[in-house]
Amino acid sequence: MPTDVRVLIQGCAPGAEYSVESFTQDGSTAHLCATAKAVTQGTHRVEIGHSLPAVLPPAVERAVFAEVD
């Protein structure tokens, strides 16, 4: 089946959603903080808010940062 470049399909993993604010210079990346995302429910999920820095236990913050390394 041919692909349609106008369509983006993403999987959905249940649970809290986070992003990591980072910057990269000269090949070195530094993570500044984790951001908690507020999203709607259902099949058409939409981000409706961000809270930063996310207040996470240190072990959870390390795990989130490790996902983007």
Legacy VTK file of the C-alpha trace (Angstrom):
# vtk DataFile Version 3.0
C-alpha trace
ASCII
DATASET POLYDATA
POINTS 69 float
0.000 0.000 0.000
1.474 3.414 -0.875
2.145 5.778 2.011
0.462 9.157 2.322
2.943 11.867 3.368
0.054 14.016 4.651
-0.651 11.576 7.499
1.286 11.105 10.724
0.445 8.107 12.887
1.884 7.781 16.361
1.499 5.092 18.965
0.059 5.921 22.367
1.719 4.714 25.555
-0.524 4.951 28.611
0.622 7.043 31.550
1.967 10.501 32.283
3.573 12.432 29.425
6.814 14.363 29.806
9.296 16.177 27.603
12.847 17.252 28.372
14.105 20.773 27.842
17.717 20.525 26.659
20.328 22.338 24.663
23.221 20.998 22.612
26.425 22.847 21.836
29.572 21.464 20.239
28.157 17.940 20.421
27.465 18.079 24.160
23.872 18.028 25.445
22.722 19.389 28.800
19.238 18.658 30.159
17.680 21.653 31.883
14.479 20.177 33.278
11.609 17.799 32.656
8.248 19.236 31.587
4.961 17.600 32.594
2.335 17.727 29.862
-1.421 17.944 30.355
-3.293 16.177 27.562
-6.904 15.433 26.753
-8.162 11.859 26.760
-9.647 9.785 23.971
-8.628 9.038 20.425
-7.854 12.652 19.494
-5.440 13.655 22.244
-4.346 17.291 22.390
-1.741 18.941 24.622
-3.528 21.577 26.681
-0.789 22.641 29.079
2.815 22.340 30.229
4.231 22.594 33.764
7.927 23.109 34.266
9.961 22.122 35.936
8.021 18.937 36.575
8.291 17.914 40.220
9.547 14.336 39.960
11.306 12.030 42.382
15.045 12.027 41.533
14.983 8.426 40.265
12.061 9.195 37.919
13.768 12.350 36.631
16.936 10.356 35.894
14.858 7.753 34.023
13.124 10.454 31.960
16.465 12.072 31.088
17.929 8.659 30.199
15.172 8.162 27.601
16.434 11.140 25.592
20.173 10.519 25.918
LINES 1 70
69 0 1 2 3 4 5 6 7 8 9 10 11 12 13 14 15 16 17 18 19 20 21 22 23 24 25 26 27 28 29 30 31 32 33 34 35 36 37 38 39 40 41 42 43 44 45 46 47 48 49 50 51 52 53 54 55 56 57 58 59 60 61 62 63 64 65 66 67 68
